Amino acid sequence: MEKLVSVLITSYNRPLLLRRAILSVFNQTYSKIELIVIDDNSSYEVDLIIKELQEVATPNIKNFIYKKNPRNMGANFSRNRGLKHAKGFFITGLDDDDYFKEDRLQILVNHYNKEFSFICDNYIIVTGTNNHARFQRECIIDLQTILKENEAGNQILVERERLLSVGGFSIDFKRLQDQDVWTKLIQVYGSARRLNANTYYMDVSHEGVRITKNIKDYVAYRKYYFKYKNIMYNDTKNYNLFRLMMLRRLKIKIIFSFIAKKQYWTLFATKLLLKRAFPGIIYLKQKVYENYLKKRVR
């Protein structure tokens, strides 16, 4: 018997994109879905759109909950509010400017294994000119991996009780909030599994600015580093410290001194140094790679 999956969408001032996101949930092949939309006090007539869509919801939508914040409270507050209303055994998220492939929930549920803290998959980045996959392989995401990079992406499928047990989303994280909560889950429940399924579309093509682009990377990564540095292995600490030095735009002399002292000649360090020294070459390489991926994804 299929278990109820709660899909949580938080939204702010993007009614047309929100409509697309909701319709992608309606079109899921999975047959038992609860849809929860939390509007962060949009100035547009989101209420009318929700009412219209509630009337045409497909049979697989067993419950459609809509709540509007009395004032703008932020994405993490809205996610936690939605989490409190959720009744599903599983919970997953969807950003209002993104959308699901029609078999996303079915694939994630079919591959779910409680031995892993959560399950996720690779995703497609929609740029407007070409679409390309963010990752190209299946993998196991352990604690030291997530402490270096968010290899899980921005959305996962997890048991609702597990997400509640780690406190949900930290409202003091304005960026890296996804990586923060995935880290908490892996700390408590063990490694996660990432599939190579590509069932999530992250749309960066529209004119609206994604929330995470408004926050300086250095401030966000510094906050994350100091929260978790006590559980980082030395290699993971060096990885994060090197990234902070690059984001801080420290002089190359200081960075080379750090590399020599820590003996940190890694592929990650080399790539960032090349990006700093030869930005034009890195940009050209990325374009060539995107064109290659575009042919593979089509």
Buried (B, 14 or more C-beta within 10 A) or exposed (E): EEEBBBBBBBBBBBBEBBBBBBBBBBBBEBBBBBBBBBBBBBEBEBEEBBEEBBEEBEEBBBBBBBEBBEEEBBBBBBBBBBBEBBEBBBBBBBBBBBBBBBBBBBBBBEBBEEEBBBBBBBBBBBBEEBBBBBBEEEBEBEBBBBBBEBBBBBBBBBBBEBBBEBEBBBBEBBBBBBBBBBBBBBBEBBBBBBBEBBBBBBBBBEEBEBBBEEBEBBEBBBBBBEBBEEEBEEEBBBBBBBBBBBBEEEEEEEBEEBBEEBEBEBEBBEEBBEBEEEEEEBEEEEEEEBEEBBEEEE
